[in-house]
Amino acid sequence: MALRKTLLVSLDDLLAVVREFLNPNASRSGLDRCLRRHGVGNLRDLKARPPQPKRSSFKAYEPGYIHIDVKDLPQMADESSRRYLFVAIDRATRWVFIRIFKAKTAANARRFLRDLEQACPMRIRTILTDNVLCRENLDA
């Protein structure tokens, strides 16, 4: 085990050493099973890996940092038109507020924001959107 760990000797080279100095009747498969049993069967696992960059934790947010998005819902077979899901999620508490509208209009966006402000259990400090242009323009 020590040869395998310190010199990173291949199975065939280690077999030659074992047959020469320890047991001339040792088999390759028996040596392989022995190495696996002791946790040194795979050379790749023993080789030093370059240190991984340390991942930083997520930034801590104060409650009231709200992310807003609008998603197109799939049109179901029994529906005549699409529906739109307006979503607001607080980054700190993961509090979620949703509304479904039949149209993506400026009036519905204002209604959503008004309802969000009334329903939100905390003071809204920041609103974040993804800055993606809508395929459809909001009607004024």
C-alpha positions as a printed NumPy array, in Angstrom:
array([[  0.   ,   0.   ,   0.   ],
       [  2.862,   2.372,   0.823],
       [  4.469,   1.938,  -2.619],
       [  1.165,   2.617,  -4.302],
       [  0.494,   5.753,  -2.22 ],
       [  3.95 ,   7.33 ,  -2.256],
       [  5.328,   6.39 ,  -5.692],
       [  2.018,   6.052,  -7.537],
       [  3.228,   2.766,  -9.036],
       [  1.073,   1.161, -11.732],
       [ -0.586,  -2.201, -11.095],
       [  1.803,  -4.082, -13.403],
       [  4.918,  -2.485, -11.874],
       [  3.618,  -3.161,  -8.384],
       [  2.916,  -6.796,  -9.341],
       [  6.538,  -7.214, -10.481],
       [  7.802,  -5.865,  -7.141],
       [  5.418,  -8.073,  -5.128],
       [  6.424, -11.209,  -7.107],
       [ 10.121, -10.402,  -6.745],
       [ 10.237,  -9.58 ,  -3.037],
       [  7.051, -10.809,  -1.317],
       [  5.152, -13.6  ,  -3.06 ],
       [  6.191, -15.151,  -6.39 ],
       [  2.688, -16.676,  -6.773],
       [  0.748, -13.389,  -6.457],
       [ -1.806, -12.861,  -9.198],
       [ -2.624,  -9.594, -10.906],
       [ -6.34 ,  -9.869, -10.077],
       [ -5.577, -10.713,  -6.428],
       [ -3.289,  -7.68 ,  -6.126],
       [ -5.93 ,  -5.486,  -7.763],
       [ -8.601,  -6.699,  -5.305],
       [ -6.222,  -6.044,  -2.396],
       [ -5.534,  -2.48 ,  -3.593],
       [ -9.247,  -1.766,  -4.035],
       [-10.044,  -3.186,  -0.603],
       [ -7.58 ,  -0.752,   0.973],
       [ -8.848,   2.229,  -1.052],
       [ -5.819,   2.645,  -3.342],
       [ -7.084,   0.805,  -6.406],
       [ -7.426,   3.825,  -8.69 ],
       [ -4.287,   5.848,  -9.492],
       [ -6.309,   8.863, -10.638],
       [ -7.813,   9.174,  -7.168],
       [ -4.351,   9.169,  -5.594],
       [ -2.788,  11.829,  -7.826],
       [ -2.784,  15.331,  -6.421],
       [ -5.441,  17.503,  -7.98 ],
       [ -4.954,  21.202,  -8.569],
       [ -6.771,  23.156,  -5.867],
       [-10.276,  24.159,  -6.858],
       [-11.07 ,  27.862,  -6.624],
       [-12.94 ,  28.524,  -3.423],
       [-16.57 ,  29.296,  -4.081],
       [-17.958,  32.263,  -2.308],
       [-21.321,  32.111,  -0.653],
       [-24.278,  33.981,  -2.017],
       [-24.536,  37.625,  -1.133],
       [-26.809,  38.237,   1.812],
       [-29.748,  40.462,   0.959],
       [-31.979,  42.474,   3.218],
       [-35.691,  41.627,   2.986],
       [-37.387,  43.822,   0.426],
       [-35.072,  43.068,  -2.516],
       [-37.696,  41.877,  -5.007],
       [-37.025,  40.181,  -8.35 ],
       [-39.902,  40.484, -10.841],
       [-40.423,  38.443, -13.994],
       [-43.191,  37.711, -16.497],
       [-43.569,  34.26 , -18.034],
       [-45.769,  33.165, -20.918],
       [-47.901,  30.225, -19.835],
       [-48.553,  27.499, -22.412],
       [-51.925,  27.692, -24.075],
       [-54.023,  24.741, -22.987],
       [-56.318,  22.878, -25.374],
       [-59.473,  24.22 , -23.743],
       [-58.297,  27.861, -23.783],
       [-58.762,  30.388, -26.571],
       [-55.717,  32.551, -25.721],
       [-52.48 ,  32.548, -23.767],
       [-52.124,  33.646, -20.178],
       [-49.192,  35.401, -18.508],
       [-47.675,  34.718, -15.107],
       [-46.374,  37.763, -13.258],
       [-43.989,  36.687, -10.456],
       [-42.243,  38.565,  -7.648],
       [-39.724,  36.821,  -5.359],
       [-37.963,  38.346,  -2.372],
       [-34.285,  37.35 ,  -2.507],
       [-33.769,  37.28 ,   1.245],
       [-36.878,  35.458,   2.458],
       [-37.945,  33.68 ,  -0.764],
       [-41.437,  35.101,  -0.302],
       [-43.348,  34.694,  -3.592],
       [-46.215,  36.695,  -5.037],
       [-47.896,  35.683,  -8.31 ],
       [-50.739,  36.855, -10.496],
       [-52.039,  35.436, -13.784],
       [-53.36 ,  37.824, -16.435],
       [-54.916,  37.235, -19.842],
       [-52.833,  40.004, -21.436],
       [-49.366,  41.43 , -20.997],
       [-50.328,  45.101, -20.821],
       [-49.043,  48.145, -18.99 ],
       [-52.333,  48.293, -17.072],
       [-51.831,  44.714, -15.847],
       [-48.22 ,  45.502, -14.921],
       [-49.408,  48.494, -12.864],
       [-52.126,  46.361, -11.265],
       [-49.538,  43.695, -10.414],
       [-47.204,  46.239,  -8.803],
       [-50.069,  47.786,  -6.829],
       [-51.212,  44.353,  -5.591],
       [-47.61 ,  43.419,  -4.784],
       [-47.129,  46.542,  -2.7  ],
       [-50.32 ,  45.847,  -0.757],
       [-49.581,  42.143,  -0.199],
       [-45.874,  42.342,   0.548],
       [-45.229,  41.678,   4.262],
       [-42.062,  43.788,   4.223],
       [-41.058,  47.211,   2.944],
       [-40.   ,  46.949,  -0.714],
       [-36.53 ,  48.483,  -0.982],
       [-35.386,  47.386,  -4.457],
       [-37.098,  45.942,  -7.522],
       [-34.983,  43.981,  -9.976],
       [-35.992,  42.897, -13.472],
       [-34.012,  40.966, -16.058],
       [-33.982,  43.751, -18.704],
       [-35.139,  41.386, -21.432],
       [-37.211,  43.004, -24.13 ],
       [-40.691,  41.566, -24.398],
       [-41.702,  40.034, -27.707],
       [-44.882,  41.986, -27.39 ],
       [-44.889,  45.647, -26.47 ],
       [-46.907,  46.569, -23.442],
       [-49.953,  48.548, -24.488],
       [-50.232,  51.916, -22.755]])
